[in-house]
């Protein structure tokens, strides 16, 4: 059957965690729907494959519960990659292997068609939506964009070491920059792991620029709610930070807040050789959208692609899912973007 001649019920864009979750949700809610699944990276589980050696921020048990939520018969396959270091957490590489297994399950579904191609634009017409790719065009009733994010940077004219490299200890060792002045922006999960790598590799001149102190999740029994659930650090990251950085800094890492002394900040930036940004994510914006009936923008997590955070709507019959289109919550005046696996699933079950 020619994929180009079908008017699909759904087209899902993106082969990472968001796209995989979306496909399973659609199968559950609309078992007879026709679905075209498009990914530019040959369904290699998205950006997670870039960070295979990084320890996850989620317990293995919770990951296995998520997999069984998607596929009830799924076996508990995830195992710690280093049992001597921590039995509760695994690397993202181990997690990515399970996502590849889930992708194979989806590829074997008779009503899911898949296409390795890059989407260039989405045209929301009067009666149907047309997506244009490098190799053709496809028609559908609804589109779900699970196109992910990329690391955010700042407009500072200094050489950058990418977060992907900074999180890979082997690469940072081979760069042989131990005597360079390195500035790391950010002190959440990725930022702390970068600092851990640099410190353990003997980097001599490390400065960590932060906006606020390290956040540690706090369970509030009276409300049955966790403060800093999303932005707090956990697992191996938390263990290392508590041993080395907080409440007492036992390292050679200089920690400064830009707002405390702008002169010190400017001096540090002027003297630095390389910058590593671990300050969050920004939406990918490489798909042109021709809008039809754009909703009111009420999201708090990003500032480039507008969408309705409560309904997931980007435009009429075009939805956002996954890390690039988060809902948000407010607890004790703290805004947190809901970026967890179960949050993706709950949001998808509600909006799709």
Order of alpha helices (4+ residues) and beta strands (2+ residues): beta-alpha-beta-alpha-alpha-beta-beta-beta-beta-beta-alpha-alpha-beta-alpha-beta-beta-beta-alpha-beta-alpha-beta-beta-beta-beta-beta-beta-beta-alpha
